[in-house]
Amino acid sequence: MERGRSYIVVGAGALGSAAAYWLTRSGATDVLVLEQYGLGHGLGASEDHSRIIRHAYHSSVYTALTQAAYDAWAEIEGETGLQLVIKTGGLDLAVAGTPGEADLGNYRGSLAPFGIPSEDLDAAEIRRRWPAWRIGDDVVGLYQQDGGILDIRRANAAQIALARRGGAEFRPHTTVRGSRRARTASPSPPTTARSTPTMSSCAWPPGCRPCSATWASTGG
């Protein structure tokens, strides 16, 4: 059995690698990341070509978090010199008088408390700006200039590299079998780890069931 660790992160996707990076950046020096597959594997949600990044959500509960996400990626871009966020603008469409138009109202309402600008567009203006669109006259839109895509593969690789630079250890092909009340992860091969575990898998790994330990969940 090897020594215990102060922090164990389970899962090395975008959320797990972020947890490891920000732990090391905050001064943690004893961070272990366990990944059941290889780093950069294509079996999860963090290795597609892109992910949407936006401010416009159906609830301000989510929009309250989005500026911090933009700021965090900007910091990583500054540290690495990589472009990770590509702002294309975000356009949400709905047919007037339908529940979809009400959803646009929710998006608009989520932006207003934070002073995030948006534009209401009618069908003529949408067609003028984006001539490729073939839409009916009853279509309306909400445009937010900061929407775009995140290069998730590059972003995840960047976070892993920065976390390693900060002293985090990554162990690919290490499956977590379970945990005990003392908040001890039980990987294979064995590691003694009375620690603060962070679960960042998109689902419980096979054979690892939820337990009574207090997990700080960073994924869902």
VOBA-1610 file (N, C-alpha, C; in pm, whole numbers, padded with zeros to 5 digits, always signed):
BEGIN
Met+00083-00120+00000Met+00000+00000+00000Met+00087+00125+00000Glu+00052+00219-00083Glu+00128+00342-00085Glu+00066+00444+00009Arg+00129+00557+00021Arg+00084+00660+00114Arg-00050+00718+00071Gly-00114+00785+00166Gly-00239+00853+00137Gly-00217+00980+00057Arg-00326+01032+00005Arg-00322+01156-00073Arg-00417+01258-00012Ser-00383+01384-00029Ser-00470+01490+00022Ser-00596+01504-00063Tyr-00581+01489-00196Tyr-00694+01502-00287Tyr-00688+01393-00392Ile-00802+01330-00415Ile-00813+01233-00524Ile-00927+01278-00614Val-00900+01290-00741Val-01001+01323-00841Val-01030+01197-00920Val-01156+01159-00930Val-01195+01039-01005Val-01252+01084-01138Gly-01179+01057-01245Gly-01219+01098-01379Gly-01131+01211-01429Ala-01077+01194-01551Ala-00986+01294-01606Ala-01041+01356-01734Gly-01174+01371-01738Gly-01234+01446-01847Gly-01221+01595-01820Ala-01302+01674-01888Ala-01290+01820-01875Ala-01310+01867-01731Leu-01407+01808-01660Leu-01433+01852-01523Leu-01327+01800-01426Gly-01285+01674-01444Gly-01182+01620-01356Gly-01048+01689-01375Ser-01010+01713-01500Ser-00883+01782-01525Ser-00889+01925-01476Ala-01008+01988-01485Ala-01025+02124-01430Ala-01008+02123-01279Ala-01070+02023-01213Ala-01055+02014-01068Ala-00909+02000-01029Ala-00836+01915-01102Ala-00694+01895-01071Ala-00615+02022-01094Tyr-00642+02089-01204Tyr-00569+02213-01235Tyr-00593+02320-01129Trp-00721+02343-01096Trp-00750+02449-01001Trp-00707+02414-00859Leu-00703+02286-00826Leu-00647+02246-00697Leu-00499+02281-00690Thr-00424+02245-00794Thr-00281+02276-00792Thr-00258+02427-00797Arg-00342+02495-00871Arg-00326+02641-00879Arg-00353+02708-00745Ser-00441+02647-00665Ser-00473+02704-00534Ser-00369+02668-00428Gly-00269+02589-00468Gly-00162+02556-00376Gly-00155+02411-00333Ala-00253+02329-00373Ala-00249+02187-00337Ala-00132+02119-00409Thr-00059+02038-00336Thr+00060+01974-00392Thr+00051+01822-00392Asp-00061+01769-00347Asp-00073+01624-00332Asp-00203+01577-00397Val-00211+01596-00529Val-00333+01568-00604Val-00310+01446-00693Leu-00400+01349-00681Leu-00395+01228-00763Leu-00522+01219-00844Val-00509+01197-00975Val-00623+01186-01065Val-00628+01043-01119Leu-00741+00976-01098Leu-00760+00838-01142Leu-00855+00837-01261Glu-00810+00776-01370Glu-00891+00766-01493Glu-00898+00621-01535Gln-01019+00569-01552Gln-01032+00427-01582Gln-00989+00392-01725Tyr-00987+00491-01814Tyr-00940+00468-01950Tyr-00811+00547-01971Gly-00765+00554-02095Gly-00647+00635-02124Gly-00682+00783-02124Leu-00582+00867-02104Leu-00605+01012-02110Leu-00640+01050-02253Gly-00742+01134-02267Gly-00784+01175-02401Gly-00865+01070-02474His-00922+00974-02401His-01000+00869-02467His-01128+00928-02528Gly-01187+00855-02619Gly-01307+00903-02687Gly-01435+00843-02636Leu-01437+00798-02511Leu-01552+00728-02457Leu-01640+00815-02369Gly-01605+00941-02355Gly-01682+01031-02270Gly-01725+01155-02346Ala-01766+01256-02272Ala-01818+01379-02332Ala-01710+01484-02355Ser-01586+01454-02317Ser-01481+01556-02320Ser-01386+01543-02438Glu-01416+01457-02533Glu-01323+01438-02645Glu-01393+01454-02780Asp-01505+01522-02783Asp-01569+01556-02909Asp-01495+01676-02968His-01536+01717-03087His-01465+01829-03149His-01498+01962-03086Ser-01617+01977-03024Ser-01652+02106-02966Ser-01768+02090-02868Arg-01783+02192-02786Arg-01898+02205-02697Arg-01946+02349-02703Ile-02078+02368-02692Ile-02133+02503-02692Ile-02095+02574-02562Ile-02063+02702-02574Ile-02046+02787-02456Ile-02133+02910-02477Arg-02205+02950-02375Arg-02306+03055-02392Arg-02346+03113-02257His-02412+03228-02265His-02474+03289-02147His-02624+03260-02140Ala-02687+03240-02254Ala-02833+03229-02262Ala-02879+03090-02218Tyr-02946+03085-02104Tyr-03004+02962-02051Tyr-03148+02988-02012His-03220+02883-01982His-03360+02896-01946His-03379+02953-01806Ser-03270+02958-01727Ser-03281+03007-01590Ser-03156+03088-01555Ser-03175+03194-01479Ser-03062+03276-01435Ser-02973+03201-01337Val-03022+03090-01281Val-02938+03008-01192Val-02814+02960-01270Tyr-02833+02926-01396Tyr-02721+02882-01479Tyr-02639+03001-01528Thr-02707+03107-01571Thr-02636+03223-01623Thr-02548+03288-01516Ala-02583+03270-01391Ala-02500+03322-01282Ala-02360+03261-01284Leu-02344+03145-01347Leu-02216+03076-01349Leu-02136+03097-01477Thr-02202+03149-01580Thr-02138+03145-01712Thr-02019+03241-01727Gln-02026+03359-01665Gln-01913+03450-01680Gln-01788+03392-01617Ala-01804+03322-01505Ala-01689+03257-01443Ala-01630+03152-01537Ala-01714+03082-01613Ala-01664+02984-01708Ala-01583+03052-01819Tyr-01637+03160-01873Tyr-01562+03235-01975Tyr-01429+03285-01919Asp-01432+03337-01797Asp-01310+03391-01736Asp-01206+03280-01713Ala-01254+03163-01670Ala-01162+03052-01644Ala-01094+03006-01773Trp-01171+02993-01879Trp-01109+02953-02006Trp-01015+03060-02057Ala-01049+03188-02035Ala-00958+03295-02078Ala-00825+03287-02003Glu-00830+03252-01875Glu-00705+03239-01799Glu-00619+03125-01854Ile-00684+03014-01888Ile-00609+02902-01943Ile-00553+02936-02081Glu-00631+03008-02160Glu-00579+03055-02289Glu-00456+03143-02268Gly-00461+03229-02167Gly-00348+03316-02139Gly-00225+03239-02094Glu-00246+03133-02017Glu-00132+03053-01968Glu-00069+02968-02078Thr-00151+02922-02172Thr-00102+02828-02272Thr-00076+02890-02408Gly-00135+03005-02435Gly-00124+03063-02568Gly-00214+02997-02670Leu-00305+02911-02625Leu-00397+02841-02715Leu-00531+02915-02723Gln-00594+02911-02839Gln-00731+02959-02848Gln-00824+02842-02823Leu-00905+02854-02719Leu-00996+02747-02682Leu-01142+02784-02707Val-01176+02910-02685Val-01312+02959-02705Val-01318+03037-02836Ile-01412+02999-02921Ile-01434+03069-03048Ile-01574+03129-03042Lys-01579+03261-03033Lys-01708+03329-03023Lys-01767+03350-03162Thr-01876+03284-03187Thr-01946+03294-03315Thr-02073+03376-03303Gly-02117+03399-03180Gly-02250+03452-03157Gly-02348+03336-03148Gly-02448+03351-03064Gly-02549+03246-03047Gly-02686+03295-03089Leu-02754+03217-03174Leu-02885+03255-03224Leu-02986+03145-03189Asp-03087+03179-03112Asp-03196+03087-03078Asp-03321+03130-03154Leu-03386+03034-03217Leu-03502+03062-03301Leu-03627+02995-03245Ala-03742+03055-03273Ala-03871+02997-03234Ala-03978+03053-03326Val-04087+02983-03335Val-04204+03031-03408Val-04289+03114-03314Ala-04326+03233-03357Ala-04405+03323-03274Ala-04535+03256-03229Gly-04569+03279-03103Gly-04693+03226-03050Gly-04686+03082-03002Thr-04569+03023-03004Thr-04552+02885-02959Thr-04478+02883-02826Pro-04474+02765-02759Pro-04393+02756-02637Pro-04247+02791-02660Gly-04198+02771-02781Gly-04059+02808-02810Gly-04034+02956-02792Glu-04132+03039-02827Glu-04116+03183-02807Glu-04110+03215-02658Ala-04186+03142-02579Ala-04178+03161-02434Ala-04040+03124-02383Asp-03978+03021-02441Asp-03842+02984-02402Asp-03745+03097-02431Leu-03764+03164-02545Leu-03677+03278-02575Leu-03692+03385-02468Gly-03814+03402-02418Gly-03835+03498-02309Gly-03759+03458-02184Asn-03754+03327-02157Asn-03676+03280-02042Asn-03527+03307-02062Tyr-03478+03284-02184Tyr-03337+03313-02213Tyr-03308+03461-02191Arg-03395+03544-02242Arg-03379+03689-02228Arg-03379+03727-02080Gly-03472+03666-02006Gly-03482+03696-01864Gly-03362+03649-01784Ser-03294+03544-01832Ser-03175+03497-01760Ser-03057+03590-01779Leu-03056+03665-01889Leu-02944+03754-01919Leu-02957+03889-01848Ala-03078+03937-01837Ala-03101+04073-01788Ala-03042+04102-01650Pro-03056+04012-01551Pro-03003+04045-01418Pro-02852+04067-01415Phe-02782+04018-01515Phe-02636+04029-01517Phe-02587+04131-01620Gly-02680+04205-01677Gly-02643+04309-01773Gly-02582+04254-01900Ile-02613+04132-01935Ile-02559+04071-02057Ile-02651+04108-02173Pro-02599+04175-02275Pro-02684+04224-02383Pro-02732+04112-02475Ser-02848+04132-02533Ser-02901+04042-02635Ser-02987+04123-02730Glu-03019+04063-02845Glu-03100+04131-02945Glu-03219+04044-02982Asp-03337+04107-02992Asp-03455+04041-03045Asp-03462+04067-03195Leu-03474+03962-03273Leu-03471+03973-03419Leu-03599+03916-03479Asp-03652+03985-03581Asp-03764+03927-03656Asp-03710+03849-03775Ala-03799+03786-03847Ala-03757+03698-03956Ala-03679+03773-04064Ala-03721+03895-04096Ala-03653+03971-04200Ala-03509+04001-04161Glu-03487+04036-04035Glu-03351+04068-03991Glu-03265+03942-03983Ile-03325+03832-03943Ile-03249+03706-03941Ile-03204+03669-04081Arg-03294+03681-04178Arg-03258+03648-04316Arg-03154+03746-04371Arg-03161+03872-04329Arg-03064+03970-04377Arg-02923+03938-04327Arg-02913+03900-04198Arg-02781+03873-04139Arg-02726+03737-04181Trp-02816+03641-04195Trp-02772+03505-04229Trp-02853+03458-04350Pro-02812+03498-04468Pro-02891+03471-04589Pro-02913+03322-04616Ala-02830+03236-04558Ala-02848+03092-04581Ala-02975+03039-04515Trp-03026+03108-04415Trp-03147+03062-04347Trp-03268+03078-04436Arg-03350+02974-04443Arg-03479+02978-04512Arg-03586+02957-04406Ile-03643+03066-04359Ile-03737+03060-04247Ile-03866+03132-04284Gly-03972+03097-04217Gly-04099+03164-04237Gly-04104+03300-04172Asp-04203+03378-04212Asp-04215+03513-04157Asp-04257+03513-04011Asp-04303+03399-03961Asp-04347+03392-03822Asp-04237+03349-03726Val-04113+03341-03776Val-04000+03301-03692Val-03937+03424-03627Val-03906+03413-03499Val-03837+03520-03426Val-03710+03461-03363Gly-03617+03548-03328Gly-03490+03500-03275Gly-03437+03586-03163Leu-03349+03526-03084Leu-03275+03596-02979Leu-03126+03575-03007Tyr-03054+03684-03023Tyr-02911+03676-03054Tyr-02830+03727-02937Gln-02725+03651-02899Gln-02633+03693-02794Gln-02491+03681-02848Gln-02418+03790-02847Gln-02293+03799-02921Gln-02179+03713-02867Asp-02186+03670-02743Asp-02075+03597-02683Asp-02086+03445-02699Gly-02196+03397-02750Gly-02211+03253-02768Gly-02107+03199-02866Gly-02074+03072-02851Gly-01975+03014-02942Gly-01948+02870-02910Ile-01829+02825-02944Ile-01791+02687-02919Ile-01658+02682-02845Leu-01642+02576-02770Leu-01519+02548-02697Leu-01452+02428-02762Asp-01324+02441-02795Asp-01246+02328-02848Asp-01216+02236-02731Ile-01306+02141-02706Ile-01302+02066-02582Ile-01182+01972-02574Arg-01142+01913-02687Arg-01026+01823-02683Arg-00901+01899-02643Arg-00880+02012-02708Arg-00762+02093-02677Arg-00770+02149-02536Ala-00891+02188-02495Ala-00909+02243-02361Ala-00876+02140-02254Asn-00923+02018-02273Asn-00896+01913-02175Asn-00747+01882-02168Ala-00683+01873-02286Ala-00539+01847-02288Ala-00462+01959-02220Ala-00507+02083-02239Ala-00440+02197-02177Ala-00451+02190-02025Gln-00568+02155-01975Gln-00586+02146-01830Gln-00501+02034-01770Ile-00493+01921-01839Ile-00409+01812-01790Ile-00264+01856-01784Ala-00217+01923-01890Ala-00078+01969-01892Ala-00050+02068-01779Leu-00143+02161-01757Leu-00122+02260-01651Leu-00128+02196-01513Ala-00219+02101-01496Ala-00227+02032-01367Ala-00099+01954-01339Arg-00046+01888-01440Arg+00080+01815-01424Arg+00194+01910-01392Arg+00194+02024-01458Arg+00298+02123-01428Arg+00290+02167-01283Gly+00168+02170-01229Gly+00149+02210-01089Gly+00173+02098-00990Gly+00208+01978-01040Gly+00243+01869-00950Gly+00141+01758-00938Ala+00027+01768-01009Ala-00073+01662-01002Ala-00022+01537-01074Glu-00059+01422-01019Glu-00025+01295-01081Glu-00150+01236-01144Phe-00138+01194-01270Phe-00250+01131-01340Phe-00219+00983-01358Arg-00319+00901-01326Arg-00303+00757-01344Arg-00412+00705-01436Pro-00383+00693-01565Pro-00481+00634-01656Pro-00492+00484-01634His-00596+00425-01687His-00621+00280-01678His-00625+00233-01532Thr-00684+00318-01447Thr-00698+00285-01306Thr-00846+00296-01269Thr-00905+00184-01237Thr-01049+00178-01212Thr-01078+00191-01063Val-01169+00278-01027Val-01212+00292-00889Val-01318+00187-00861Arg-01294+00104-00762Arg-01385-00006-00728Arg-01491+00036-00629Gly-01465+00142-00553Gly-01562+00186-00454Gly-01497+00283-00358Ser-01569+00318-00253Ser-01515+00407-00150Ser-01577+00368-00017Arg-01511+00410+00088Arg-01557+00377+00222Arg-01596+00504+00297Arg-01662+00484+00410Arg-01713+00599+00486Arg-01603+00697+00524Ala-01484+00648+00538Ala-01373+00736+00574Ala-01326+00818+00455Arg-01406+00818+00348Arg-01374+00893+00227Arg-01241+00845+00169Thr-01233+00716+00155Thr-01113+00654+00100Thr-01147+00589-00032Ala-01089+00634-00140Ala-01111+00572-00270Ala-01035+00441-00276Ser-01089+00344-00349Ser-01027+00213-00359Ser-00999+00180-00506Pro-00891+00231-00560Pro-00861+00204-00700Pro-00795+00069-00717Ser-00783+00028-00841Ser-00709-00093-00874Ser-00603-00054-00977Pro-00474-00064-00945Pro-00415-00124-00826Pro-00441-00041-00699Pro-00427-00106-00580Pro-00469-00041-00455Pro-00389+00085-00423Thr-00459+00180-00364Thr-00397+00302-00312Thr-00464+00334-00180Thr-00388+00357-00077Thr-00445+00404+00049Thr-00463+00554+00036Ala-00586+00601+00054Ala-00611+00740+00022Ala-00716+00800+00114Arg-00681+00824+00238Arg-00771+00898+00326Arg-00761+01042+00283Ser-00864+01093+00216Ser-00846+01214+00138Ser-00977+01285+00117Thr-00972+01393+00038Thr-01091+01461-00009Thr-01114+01419-00153Pro-01209+01326-00178Pro-01228+01279-00314Pro-01320+01370-00392Thr-01299+01380-00522Thr-01384+01457-00613Thr-01428+01365-00724Met-01557+01338-00734Met-01609+01251-00838Met-01645+01334-00960Ser-01579+01311-01072Ser-01606+01388-01193Ser-01624+01298-01313Ser-01684+01182-01291Ser-01722+01094-01402Ser-01863+01131-01445Cys-01896+01111-01574Cys-02029+01149-01622Cys-02133+01049-01579Ala-02093+00932-01532Ala-02182+00834-01472Ala-02097+00750-01379Trp-02161+00680-01287Trp-02082+00596-01198Trp-02010+00491-01280Pro-01878+00478-01262Pro-01805+00375-01336Pro-01860+00237-01302Pro-01851+00141-01398Pro-01900+00006-01370Pro-01837-00051-01243Gly-01921-00104-01155Gly-01871-00165-01033Gly-01847-00068-00920Cys-01868+00062-00944Cys-01848+00162-00838Cys-01983+00223-00807Arg-02040+00189-00692Arg-02173+00235-00657Arg-02165+00357-00566Pro-02268+00443-00567Pro-02270+00553-00471Pro-02260+00498-00330Cys-02190+00572-00245Cys-02169+00524-00109Cys-02197+00634-00010Ser-02171+00609+00116Ser-02206+00702+00219Ser-02100+00810+00240Ala-01992+00803+00167Ala-01890+00907+00180Ala-01941+01038+00125Thr-01886+01148+00173Thr-01926+01280+00125Thr-01843+01315+00002Trp-01905+01298-00117Trp-01833+01327-00241Trp-01862+01469-00285Ala-01760+01538-00334Ala-01780+01671-00394Ala-01802+01650-00541Ser-01927+01645-00585Ser-01958+01608-00723Ser-01929+01724-00816Thr-01854+01698-00925Thr-01826+01802-01024Thr-01877+01763-01161Gly-01951+01658-01170Gly-02003+01617-01300Gly-02138+01551-01282Gly-02211+01539-01391Gly-02341+01478-01383Gly-02387+01434-01519
//
